[in-house]
Amino acid sequence: MNLGAKAVRGLFRSVVCLSVAIWVSAVPTAFAVTTLEDLVGVQHDHGQDVGHIVQGDKDFYNFTYSFAGTPRDPGAGLIGVEGIGTQPLGPDYYGLEFMLDYGLNAGVADFLLGYDVSVTNPNYVITDIHLGFKASTEGTGLASVTESVFDANGDSLGQATVVHDGGVYSGDQDLLFAPQTFVRVKKDIILFPRADGFAGVYTVQQRVSQKCLDCPTVPEPASLLLLGSGLTGMAFFNLKRRVFGKKG
């Protein structure tokens, strides 16, 4: 009897635990999304891992936000921010994606974003910034992103612009410059539906090159093939000479 009672109690506990686990797994889980508001005005401390986003060797921090236009300022909390990996540009590009999902049928909206980018390893310098976005326009609508990049002294390194105008997309833009260990980025996002159109922007991507100045060069496959063929030919020639030399 005691053994049977224990078995029943054990089975009951197992059923209860399984039911709780199923119920918990069925409840939707809310995941925190980092917004620009979470980063603006936060003191950057790399050691404490606050006030920044790190991707690869690149550290993004000192975020700023302002808005100008006829609609009410939607606030930095509207803009989600996350780090993005290296694809599709290749193994040496890291960056950020800003998620706005914001559109206008009237008026003008002008988002001004800024942030610093620095390297955590001085061998991995920045030589290229890649700008792209996803937008939608109808009628006479216009959506554009203009990006200005500055060095540590505040001198301009150049500017890139992408435009979506009446269904015509200008394509992504690359901005090349001399190797830097620090850059300041200022991004101007403009939505202008004009008289009878619509303009919206969904995401803005920023990828930063990661070029190693002091890394050993890896030979390309074609070079390795030529080298291997040459070594094989030399080995065969030496073997042939030894064999025929002995016979002579």
MARMILUM-398557 format. One record per atom (N, C-alpha, C, CB): x, y, z. Coordinates in steps of 0.05 Angstrom, whole numbers, plus 32768, in hexadecimal, padded with zeros to 4 digits. Glycine has a CB too. Example, Ala and Ser with C-alpha at 12.3 -4.5 7.8 and 13.67 -1.06 7.14 Angstrom:
2
81087F8E809C
80F67FA6809C
81087FBE809C
80E27FA780B5
81017FD3808E
81117FEB808F
81028001809D
811A7FF48072
//
This chain:
248
80117FE88000
800080008000
801180198000
7FED80008019
802680198011
803780318013
804680367FF9
804B802E802A
804F801F7FED
805D80217FD3
804A802C7FBD
806980067FCB
803180227FBE
801E802B7FAA
801780487FAD
8005801A7FAB
801580517FC6
800E806D7FCC
8025807F7FC3
800980717FEA
803D80777FC8
805480877FBF
805580897FA1
806E807A7FCA
804F80737F93
805080737F76
803A80867F6B
804B80577F6B
802380867F78
800D80987F6F
801480B57F73
7FF380917F7E
802080BB7F8B
802880D67F91
803E80E07F7D
803280D97FAE
805180CE7F77
806680D57F64
805A80DA7F48
807A80BF7F63
804780CA7F40
803B80CE7F26
802B80E87F25
802880B67F1F
801E80EE7F3B
800E81077F3D
8021811F7F3B
7FFE81087F57
8037811F7F49
804A81357F48
805581387F2B
806181317F5C
805B81227F1E
806581247F03
805281307EF0
806D81087EF9
803881297EF3
802381347EE2
802081527EE7
800881267EE7
8021815A7F00
801F81777F07
803681867EFB
801E817B7F26
804E817C7EFE
8066818A7EF4
8065818D7ED5
807F817C7EFC
805C81777EC8
805A81787EAB
8045818C7EA2
8053815C7EA1
802E818D7EB1
801981A07EAA
802381BD7EAD
8001819C7EBB
803281C37EC3
803C81DE7EC7
805081E57EB1
804A81DF7EE2
806181D27EA9
807581D77E94
806781DE7E7A
808881C07E91
805281CF7E73
804381D47E5A
803681EF7E5B
802F81BE7E56
802A81F67E72
801D82107E75
803082277E72
800E82127E90
804882257E7F
805C823A7E7E
8066823E7E62
807382347E91
806A82277E53
807482297E38
805F82357E26
807D820E7E2E
804682337E2D
8031823E7E1C
802D825C7E20
8017822F7E21
803782677E36
803382847E3C
804782937E2C
803782897E5A
803F82A77E1C
805182B77E0C
806682C57E1D
804282CC7DFC
807F82C57E14
809582D17E23
809C82EB7E16
80AE82BE7E25
809E83017E26
80A5831B7E1B
80C3831E7E1C
809783317E2B
80CF83257E05
80EC832A7E04
80F183487E02
80F8831B7DEC
810483517E11
810A836E7E11
811883757DF7
811C83757E2A
810F838B7DEB
811C83957DD3
812A83AF7DD9
810783997DBC
814383B07DD2
815283C97DD7
814883DE7DC4
817183C47DD3
814283F67DCF
813A840C7DBE
815084227DC0
811E84177DC7
814E84357DAE
8161844B7DAF
815E845B7DC9
815D845E7D97
8147845C7DD4
814284697DED
8152845D7E04
812484697DF4
815784427E02
816684347E17
8184843C7E16
816384167E14
818D84477DFF
81A9844D7DFB
81B0846A7DFC
81B284417DE1
819D847B7DF4
81A284987DF4
81A784A37E10
818B84A77DE6
81BD84B17E14
81C284BD7E2E
81CE84AA7E43
81AA84C97E39
81D284917E3B
81DE847D7E4E
81FC847F7E4C
81D384617E48
820A84827E62
822784847E62
823384697E59
8231848B7E7E
8244846B7E45
825084537E3A
826684487E4D
825C84587E1E
8263842F7E54
827784217E64
827B84057E58
826E84207E82
829084027E49
829583E97E3C
829A83D27E50
82AD83EB7E29
82A883D97E66
82AE83C57E7A
829683BA7E88
82C183D07E8F
828283CC7E8D
826983C47E9A
825383BC7E87
825F83DB7EAC
825A83BD7E6D
824783B57E58
822D83C47E59
824283977E5A
822F83DF7E5A
821783F07E5A
821B84067E46
821183FB7E76
820584117E3B
820584287E2A
821084237E0E
8215843D7E37
8210840A7E05
821C84057DEB
821183EB7DE0
823A84037DED
821783E67DC6
821283CD7DB9
822D83C47DAC
81FB83CF7DA3
823583AC7DB1
824E83A27DA5
8249838C7D91
826183977DBC
8254838F7D7A
8253837B7D65
826F83767D5A
823F83837D4E
8278835D7D5B
829383587D53
82A783687D63
8297835F7D35
82B983767D56
82CC83877D64
82C283A47D66
82E783867D56
82AA83AA7D5D
82A083C57D5B
828E83CB7D73
829283C97D41
829383E27D7F
828483EB7D97
827484047D8E
829683F27DAF
825984037D90
824784197D89
823C84267DA2
8230840F7D76
823F84407DA6
8238844D7DBF
8234846B7DBB
824D84487DD5
822E847A7DD1
822984977DD0
8212849D7DBC
824284A67DC8
81FC848F7DBF
81E584937DAD
81D784AE7DB3
81D1847C7DAF
81CE84BB7D9D
81BE84D47DA0
81A684D27D8E
81D084ED7D98
819184E27D95
817884E17D85
816B84FD7D86
816584CC7D90
816185057D6F
8150851D7D6F
813D851A7D57
816285387D6C
8128852A7D58
811385287D43
810A85447D3C
80FB85187D4E
810585487D22
80F985607D18
80E485597D03
810F85737D0B
80CE85697D03
80B985637CEF
809E856D7CF9
80B885467CE9
808A856A7CE8
806F85737CEF
8060855F7D00
805F85787CD6
806485447CFE
805785327D11
806385357D2D
805885157D07
8055852A7D40
806085297D5B
807885167D5C
804A85207D70
808C851E7D6C
80A4850D7D6F
809C84F27D7A
80B9851B7D81
80A184DC7D6B
809984C27D76
80AC84B87D8C
809984AE7D5F
80C384C47D8F
80D684BD7DA4
80E984A77D9D
80C684B57DBC
810084A67DAB
811484927DA5
810B84767DAD
812E84997DB5
80F684747DBD
80EC845A7DC5
80DF844B7DAD
80D8845C7DDB
80D8845A7D98
80CD844E7D80
80E1843D7D71
80C284637D6D
80FB84447D74
811084387D63
811E84217D71
8124844E7D5A
811A84097D68
812983F27D73
814583F17D67
811A83D87D6D
815783E77D77
817383E57D6E
817E83C97D75
818583FB7D7B
818C83BD7D62
819983A47D68
81B283A17D57
8186838C7D63
81C583917D62
81DD838C7D53
81D883777D3D
81F383817D65
81E5837A7D26
81E283687D10
81FD835C7D09
81D583757CF8
81FD83437D00
821583347CF9
8221833C7CDF
821083177CFA
823083297CD3
824183307CBD
8234832C7CA1
825983217CBF
821E831D7CA0
821383187C85
81FF832E7C7E
820482FC7C85
81FB83347C64
820683267C4D
821F83327C41
81F183247C38
822B83457C4E
824283537C42
825C83437C45
8245836E7C4F
825D832F7C55
827683207C58
827D831D7C75
828C832E7C49
829483107C7A
829C83097C96
82A783217CA6
82B082F47C95
82AA83387C9A
82B7834E7CA8
82A683677CAB
82D183557C9A
828C83647CAD
827A837B7CB0
826783767CC8
826983807C97
826883887CDC
825683877CF3
824783A27CF4
826683817D0D
823083A27D01
822283BC7D02
820983BB7D13
821C83C47CE8
81F783CF7D0D
81DE83D37D1B
81C783D37D07
81DF83ED7D2C
81B083CC7D12
819783D07D03
818483E07D14
818A83B47CFA
817A83F67D09
816684077D16
814B84007D0A
816C84257D13
813783F97D1B
811D83F17D13
810984077D1A
811583D67D1F
80FD84147D05
80EB842B7D0A
80CE84237D05
80F384427CF8
80C884187CEE
80AD84117CE6
809B842A7CEA
80A283FA7CF7
80A1843F7CDB
809484597CDF
808E84647CC3
80A5846D7CF0
8075846F7CBF
806E847A7CA5
805C84937CA8
805F84657C95
805B84A27C92
804C84BB7C92
803C84BD7C78
805F84D37C94
802484C87C7B
801384D07C64
801384EE7C60
7FF784C67C67
801D84FD7C74
801E851A7C72
803485247C85
800285267C7A
803E853C7C7E
805285487C8F
806E853E7C88
804D85427CAC
808185447C99
809D853C7C95
80A885327CB0
80AE85537C89
80B7851C7CAF
80C485127CC7
80E285107CC2
80B884F67CCF
80F185197CD5
810F85197CD2
811B850E7CEC
811985367CCC
812584F67CEB
813284E97D02
815084ED7D00
812B84CA7D03
815C84F77D15
817984FB7D16
818584E97D2B
818085197D1C
819684D67D22
81A284C37D34
81C184C67D33
819A84A67D2D
81CD84C17D4A
81EB84C37D4A
81F684AE7D5D
81F484DF7D53
820F84A57D58
821C84927D69
823A84917D62
820F84767D68
824A84877D74
826684837D70
826B84657D6B
8277848D7D88
828084607D5B
828984447D56
82A784437D5B
8281843B7D39
82AF84317D6C
82CC842E7D70
82D384107D70
82D5843B7D8B
82ED840B7D6D
82F683EF7D6C
830083E87D88
830D83EC7D57
82FD83CF7D8F
830883C57DA9
832383B87DA5
82F583B17DB5
832B83B47D8C
834683AA7D85
835183BD7D70
8345838C7D7B
836683CC7D76
837083E07D63
837983D47D48
838783EF7D6F
837D83BA7D46
838483AD7D2D
836D83AC7D1A
838F83917D32
835483AC7D25
833C83AA7D14
833183C57D0F
832783977D22
833983D27CFA
833183EE7CF4
831883EE7CE3
834883FC7CE6
830C84077CE1
82F5840C7CD1
82FD84197CB7
82E0841D7CE1
82F7840E7CA1
82FE841A7C87
82E5841E7C75
831184087C78
82CE84157C7E
82B684167C6D
829D84157C7E
82B683FF7C58
828A84267C78
827084257C85
825B84217C6F
826A84407C95
824A840D7C73
823584057C60
821A840D7C6A
823683E77C5A
820B841D7C5A
81F184277C62
81DB841B7C50
81F084467C60
81C684127C5D
81AF84087C4E
8195840B7C5E
81B383EB7C46
817E840A7C51
8165840C7C5F
814E83FF7C50
815E84297C65
813983FA7C5E
812083EF7C52
810B84057C56
811883D47C5F
8100840E7C40
80EC84237C41
80D6841D7C2C
80F9843E7C3B
80C1842D7C2E
80AB842B7C1C
80A084467C15
809484187C28
809A844B7BFC
808E84657BF4
807884607BE0
80A384787BE8
806584727BE0
804F84727BCC
804B848E7BC1
803584677BD9
8043848F7BA8
803E84AA7B9C
805784BA7B9B
802984B87BAC
805684D17BA7
806D84E37BA6
807E84E17BBF
806485007BA3
807A84CC7BCF
808884C97BE9
80A684C67BE5
807D84B27BF8
80B584CF7BFA
80D284CD7BFA
80DB84C47C15
80DF84E87BF3
80ED84B07C16
80FA84A87C2F
811884A77C29
80F0848C7C39
812884B27C3B
814584B27C36
815484B07C51
814D84CC7C27
816D84A77C4F
817F84A77C65
819A84B27C5C
818384897C71
81A384C77C69
81BD84D37C63
81CF84D07C7B
81BA84F17C5B
81E784C67C76
81F984BF7C8C
821384CE7C89
81FE84A17C8D
821B84DB7C9E
823584E97C9F
824784DC7CB3
823185087CA6
826084D87CAB
827484CA7CBC
828B84DC7CC2
827D84AF7CAF
829484DD7CDB
82AA84EE7CE3
82BF84DE7CF2
82A085057CF5
82D884E87CF2
82ED84DA7D00
82EF84E57D1D
830884DE7CF2
830484DC7D2B
830684E37D48
830B85017D4B
831D84D47D54
8315850F7D37
831A852C7D39
8302853C7D30
833285337D28
82ED852F7D27
82D5853D7D1E
82D685447D00
82D185567D2D
82EA853B7CF2
82EC85407CD5
82DB852C7CC6
830A853E7CCC
82CF85367CB0
82BD85257CA1
82CC85107C91
82AD85367C8D
82C184F77C92
82CC84E17C83
82BB84DC7C6A
82CE84C87C94
82A484E97C68
829384E67C51
827684E37C58
829B84CD7C41
826584DF7C44
824884DE7C48
823C84CA7C34
823B84FA7C43
822884BC7C3D
821984A87C2C
81FB84AD7C2E
8220848B7C34
81ED84A87C18
81D084AD7C18
81C284967C09
81C984C87C0A
81AC848D7C15
819A847A7C07
817E84867C06
819A845E7C16
817084817BEF
8157848E7BEA
8143847B7BDF
815A84A67BD6
812A847D7BE9
8113846F7BDE
80FF84847BD5
8106845A7BF3
80FC84887BBA
80EC849E7BB0
80D884937B9B
80FF84B37BA3
80BF84937BA3
80AA848A7B90
80AE846E7B86
80A9849D7B79
80B8845C7B97
80BC84417B8F
80D7843B7B84
80A784397B7B
80E8844F7B80
8103844C7B76
8117844C7B8D
810A84627B61
812684367B90
813884347BA7
815584377B9C
813584187BB5
816484497BA9
817F844F7B9F
819384397BA5
818984697BAC
818D84267BB7
81A084117BBE
81B184197BD6
81B2840B7BA6
81BF84057BE1
81D0840A7BF8
81E9841A7BF0
81D983EF7C05
81F684267C04
820D84367BFE
8224842F7C10
820684547C01
823C842F7C05
8255842A7C15
826484447C16
826684147C08
827084497C2D
828184617C31
829C84577C39
827584757C46
82B0845B7C28
82CC84527C2D
82DD84697C36
82D884457C14
82EF84637C49
830184777C53
831A846A7C5E
82F484897C68
832E847B7C66
834784717C71
834284627C8B
835B84887C75
8352844F7C93
834E84407CAC
834A84517CC4
8365842D7CB0
8335844B7CD4
832F84597CEC
832A84467D03
8316846C7CE8
8331844E7D1C
832A843E7D33
8311844A7D41
8341843D7D47
830884617D38
82F0846E7D43
82E2847F7D2E
82F884807D5C
82C8847E7D2D
82B884907D1B
829F84987D2A
82B184827D00
829684B07D22
827C84BB7D2C
826984BB7D15
828084D77D38
825184AF7D19
823D84AD7D04
822584BE7D0B
8234848F7D00
821C84CE7CF7
820484DE7CFA
81F184D67CE3
820A84FD7CF9
81D984CD7CEA
81C784C27CD7
81AD84D47CD6
81C084A57CDE
81A584DC7CBE
818E84ED7CBA
817984DD7CAA
819685087CAC
816384D67CB7
814E84C67CAA
813684D87CA4
814584AE7CBB
812F84DC7C8B
811A84EF7C83
810384E07C75
812585057C70
80EB84E57C7E
80D284DB7C72
80C284F37C68
80C284C97C85
80BB84F37C4E
80AD850A7C42
809884FF7C2F
80C2851D7C34
807F84FD7C37
806A84F27C25
806285057C0F
805284EA7C35
806A851E7C12
806285337BFF
804485367BFD
806E852D7BE3
803A853E7BE5
801E85467BE3
800A852F7BE5
801985557BC9
801085197BD7
7FFC85047BD6
800984E87BD8
7FEC85067BBC
801D84E67BE8
802C84CD7BE9
802D84C17C05
804784D17BDF
803E84AE7C08
804484A17C21
8062849B7C23
803484867C25
806E849E7C3A
808A84987C3E
808D848A7C59
809C84B17C3D
809A84737C59
809F84647C71
80BA84577C71
8089844F7C75
80C584537C89
80DF84457C8B
80DC842F7CA0
80F684597C94
80E784187C9B
80E484017CAD
80FE83FB7CBC
80DB83E97C9D
811483F87CAD
812E83F37CBA
814384037CAD
813483D57CB9
8158840A7CBC
817084167CB2
818884067CBC
817384357CBB
819783FC7CAA
81AE83EB7CB1
81C883FA7CAE
81AF83D27CA0
81DA83F57CC1
81F584017CC1
820983EB7CC5
81F784177CD6
821A83E57CB2
822F83D17CB5
824A83DE7CB3
822C83BA7CA0
825C83D57CC4
827783E17CC6
828C83CC7CC0
827B83EE7CE2
829F83D37CAF
82B483C07CA7
82C683BB7CBF
82C483CB7C90
82D183A37CBF
82E4839B7CD4
82FD83907CC6
82D783867CE8
831083A17CC1
832883997CB2
833F83977CC5
832E83AE7C9C
834C83807CC4
8363837B7CD5
837D83847CC7
8365835D7CDC
838C83967CD5
83A483A07CC9
83BC838E7CCD
83AA83BB7CD5
83BB837D7CE2
83D2836E7CEA
83CD83507CE9
83DC83767D05
83BA83477CD8
83B3832B7CD6
83C2831E7CBF
839583277CD3
83CB83057CC1
83D882F87CAB
83C582F47C93
83E382DC7CB4
83CF82F87C7C
83BF82F57C64
83BB82D87C5D
83CD83047C4C
83A282D17C59
839B82B57C52
839B82B37C33
838082AC7C5E
83AB82A17C28
83AB829F7C0A
839082977C00
83C0828A7C02
838982A17BE8
8370829A7BDB
8372827E7BD0
836A82AE7BC4
835B82707BCD
835B82547BC3
836A82517BA9
833E824B7BBF
836782647B96
837582627B7D
839482637B81
836D82797B6A
839D82747B93
83B982767B98
83C3825C7BA5
83BF828D7BAB
83B382507BB7
83BB82377BC3
83BD82217BAF
83A782307BDA
83AA82217B9B
83AA820D7B86
83C3820F7B75
8391820F7B75
83CB82277B6E
83E3822B7B5E
83FB82237B6D
83E582487B55
83FC822A7B87
841382227B97
841582047B99
8411822E7BB3
83FE81F77B9E
83FE81DA7BA0
840781CC7B86
83E381D07BA8
83FD81D77B6F
840581CC7B56
842281CF7B51
83F581D97B3F
842D81E67B58
844A81EA7B55
845B81D77B65
845182067B5C
845381D37B7F
846281C17B90
846081A57B86
845781C37BAD
8448819D7B7C
844581827B72
8456817D7B59
8427817C7B6B
845781917B48
8468818F7B30
8485818D7B36
846481A77B1E
848E819D7B4A
84AB819C7B52
84B181807B5E
84B181B17B67
849F81757B6E
84A4815B7B7A
84A681467B64
848E81547B8E
849381477B51
849481347B3B
84AD81367B2A
847B81377B29
84B6814F7B25
84CF81537B15
84E781477B24
84D381717B10
84E9814C7B3E
84FF81417B4D
84FF81237B4E
84FF814C7B6A
84E781177B51
84E580FA7B51
84ED80EF7B36
84C880F17B58
84E580FB7B20
84EC80F27B05
850A80F47B00
84DD81027AF0
851581097B0A
8532810D7B06
854280F87B15
853B81287B0F
853980F17B2D
854780DD7B3D
854580C17B30
853C80DC7B5A
852C80BB7B26
852880A17B1A
8538809D7B00
850A809C7B15
853680B17AEE
854480AF7AD5
856280B37AD8
853980C37AC2
856980C27AEC
858680C67AF1
859380AC7AF9
858B80DB7B07
8586809C7B0A
859180837B13
8593806F7AFC
858080777B29
857F806F7AE9
857F805D7AD3
859680647ABF
8565805E7AC5
859B807E7ABD
85B180867AAB
85CB807F7AB6
85B080A47AA5
//
